[in-house]
Amino acid sequence: MNKLDSEEKEILEAFESGQLKLAKEVSKKIAEHQKYAEATFKKDARINIRLSSRDLRALQARALKEGIPYQTLVSSVLHKFVDGQLVDKAANK
């Protein structure tokens, strides 16, 4: 299991001790968040790209190390980049 930061530990301790309470209208909120998740991760477009064999092998090796399909890794990297979670260090110099 990954190491938890202090906030995550606090939440886990509150959960385990029974201190957490359900939010009002919890089933409505769950349904809303499920819709958000479905919309966020809906894969409804296809692209074709040309890569060097070397880059493709490196992507496949990295995906294997992470335990995920390489296309999922590529999609995740692209999503993080366009979402601003992954930045180009060279562009920030």
N, C-alpha and C positions, 0 to 999 in steps of 0.2 A: 504494500500500500504506500502511496505517496506520503511524504511528510506534510503535516498540516501546519498552516500558519496560526498565529494566536487567535485570530477571529474564527477560523474554522474549528479550532479546539474548543473555543467558548460555545459555539453552536452545538458541537457534538456533545459536550458535557450537559448543556441545557436539555438536549433531546433525550439523552440517556437518563437524566434525573427526572424527566417528566415535566419540566418547567415550560416547555413550549405548548402553545395553544393554537388551535386551528383558526385561521382567519375567518372573518364573517363571509358568508356566501362562498365558501371554499370550492364547492363543485363548479360554480359559475367561473371563478377565477382559473381553476384548472382547465376548463374548457377553452377559455380565452387564450391561455398560454399554449395550449396544444395547437390552436389555430395559428398562433404566431410562429411556433416551431415548424409546423408543416409548411407555412409560407416561406420561411427562411431557408429551409433545406430542400425545397422542391427543386428537382433538377429537370427543367423543361427545355433546356437548350443544349445543343451538341456543337462542339468545335473540333476542328482538325488542325493540328500544328505539326510542323516539321522540326525535329530536334536532331542534334548530332547523336550518333550511336553512343558516344562516350557519356553525354548527359543523360540519355535514357537509361543506360546501365547504372549510372550513379543514382538516379531516381529510384530505380527498381531495387537497388541494394539498400538504400535508405528506408524505403517502404518495408522491405523485408525485415530490417532491423527494428522498425517501429511496430511490425506485426499487422500492417494494413496493406490493401491493394495499392499499387503505385498510382493508379488513376485517382483514387481517393486522396492520396497524399498531394498530388498536383492540384486537385480541386481545392483542398484545404489551404494550401499555400496561396493560391490565387485569391480565395475568399478573404484570407487574413490580410493580404496586401491591399485589396480594394477597400476593405473595411478600416484600414489605417492601423491595424495591429501589427503589421510587418512593414518595416520601413527600409529603404535603401540607404545604407550607411554612407555610401559614396556621395549621394545627393545631399547629405546633410553636412558635408565638410565645408 
